[in-house]
Amino acid sequence: MAYWFQDPGIKSLLPLATSTSIKGLVTFFNSPALVIGANSLAEAFMPQPSIVDIFTTRCERKRAFFVTDEFSERFARKASKVLEGAGFATCIWNRALPEAPIDSVRECAAEMTRFEPDMILAVGGGSVIDTAKAAWVLYERPDVTDLGQVHPLNLLGLRKKAGLAAIPTTSGTGSECTMAAVLHDTETRRKVPIANGDLFPDIAILDPEFTMSMPPTLTAGTGLDALAHAVDGVMTPASNDITDAMGLRAIRLIFRYLPRAYRNGKDREARLRMHIASSMAGMCFGQNSCALTHGFGHAVGGLFGIHHGLSVGMFIPYAMQYYRSVTEKYLEICDVLAIPGRSPERRFASLMKRVKGLFGELDVPPSFRALGIERAAFEARMEEMVLFALEDIDTFFSPRPVTREQAERILRCAYDGRDVDF
Ligand SMILES: [Fe+2]
């Protein structure tokens, strides 16, 4: 399969299209309509239009297709019942798989095409929402035979058949608020990010009740994913004032509420604030891109089978250390975290301590060695990791370019838990 992110022409255009150097031309900010709060699917009287009212006005044919997985199916069934009560015909497809393999996307699209919905509801974590986005493309555009070619410069023209609503059951991917989806090519064992302005969902329902049963390790991994989105989204030169507002607030919320949600999954306030933080982080990086946390996290995580959020989260300190020689934007992160210091250097050192302290509270190891990867195995995949990291589209949005040699050094620092001091 050919991937759009290997095309040198597209690669060179993307960072330019969003960089601050030409930002004066035009900037878009896209967001779904957000429904925020517990008990979002209640049928009791509400003073304002309910979710059912919103769906009813948007769907002339009233045909709702749910994309979910075995874990989140119970939430999809709950939402489906509410819509059936309003006269919708519904269909639940519950075979979404972790990492959204492309074969699974095709199976979902075939079912979707048979059912002919005018609303698609993705109920689940990031892989479920990403599966729904990619299947939606194939449903609307059967002429698109190669998902690896769906990129931000295409004009897809979706929504002629259906809209998309996302009901996340984890707080981290932010996919409910982004134009991206990360698929998995099982043949090449590569992550395949697709992105297009049409892929922003129309509606996102942020109900903390759906996240209460997440186990602690998933809470930590997904929460660190959100933190990586916010940190990179703020640090990339493609950021702007609106995305910064989203990202900086998300960072503050994550530092405050992620440890609480990790310690006590039933802490409703912490779950709600993490859900909001995750979506805000999504709106931050989703308008432009992540950077090295994801470029490197994808490479290592894909090759060693590490959870996405954990692998990208573990790169946060190393990426920030690498950015530091070209930008002082980290000082804005210090501001929102109320990190004092007489000099930028001291404040940065304190910020690194806070990040490592957060890792400690979440029982996240500080290095890939501590995670249990053998040195020989890590070194044996070095060439592939460097290649994948340098080819990853997120790497192109780094505030500081990366050479092959620097990529190797960053990877070895992250393996040993050493500071990136070059
Ligand atoms: Fe991510």
Boltz pocket constraint, residues with backbone or C-beta under 6 A from the ligand:
constraints:
  - pocket:
      binder: B
      contacts: [[A, 172], [A, 173], [A, 225], [A, 229], [A, 294], [A, 308], [A, 312]]
      max_distance: 6.0
